[in-house]
Amino acid sequence: MPQVTVFRSADERADDDARAIAQLLNESGIAAAVLDDKAPGVPEGAWEVQVAEADSSRADALIATHPLNTVPDESHDLDMATVFRSAGTDTESEALTVKGLLESNGLEAEIVADTRFPNLPQQVQVPQSQLAEARSLIAEALAAGPAGAEEAEADGERS
């Protein structure tokens, strides 16, 4: 019977996580096998849990409802930092424009605002790890001014 991978990890807890998932599945009546990178097809440094193809949907559901007791990422790389704060009467469109600029350049961005009062300042936030790049992109856009925006729009229309 064909086997399918229902879990794969290469992080520092991969061995423990794979064994915990296999134990959960085995206790639930699903035969699960733990494989490391010595097994054919398992990427170097990775651990996998495989089950019979017929059991894969049930295994996926069990795994989804029993999250691993993993240690959360304590780094501040994913903390959000404000890169832009709108001002004036057109705060929503300013924030949306900056968010669009950042996202079109591959950065993640979120708008933080009190939607009950759209005339109040809105903030655009990015992950801490992308803050310097986001500031640079905003500075470049401001330096280019309206002429730069028109040129970028014209370039986009030609593409």
ZIPEQUI-V433960 format. One record per residue. RES is the residue in one small letter. SS is DSSP state (A for helix, B for strand, O for the rest). Layout:
res-><RES	RES>
ss-><SS	SS>
This chain:
res-><m	p	q	v	t	v	f	r	s	a	d	e	r	a	d	d	d	a	r	a	i	a	q	l	l	n	e	s	g	i	a	a	a	v	l	d	d	k	a	p	g	v	p	e	g	a	w	e	v	q	v	a	e	a	d	s	s	r	a	d	a	l	i	a	t	h	p	l	n	t	v	p	d	e	s	h	d	l	d	m	a	t	v	f	r	s	a	g	t	d	t	e	s	e	a	l	t	v	k	g	l	l	e	s	n	g	l	e	a	e	i	v	a	d	t	r	f	p	n	l	p	q	q	v	q	v	p	q	s	q	l	a	e	a	r	s	l	i	a	e	a	l	a	a	g	p	a	g	a	e	e	a	e	a	d	g	e	r	s>
ss-><O	O	B	B	B	B	B	B	B	O	O	O	O	A	A	A	A	A	A	A	A	A	A	A	A	A	A	O	O	O	O	B	B	B	B	O	O	O	O	O	O	O	O	O	O	O	B	B	B	B	B	B	A	A	A	A	A	A	A	A	A	A	A	A	A	O	O	O	O	O	O	O	O	O	O	O	O	O	O	B	B	B	B	B	B	O	O	O	O	O	A	A	A	A	A	A	A	A	A	A	A	A	A	A	O	O	O	O	O	B	B	B	O	O	O	O	O	O	O	O	O	O	B	B	B	B	B	A	A	A	A	A	A	A	A	A	A	A	A	A	A	A	A	A	A	A	A	A	A	A	A	A	A	A	A	A	A	A	O>
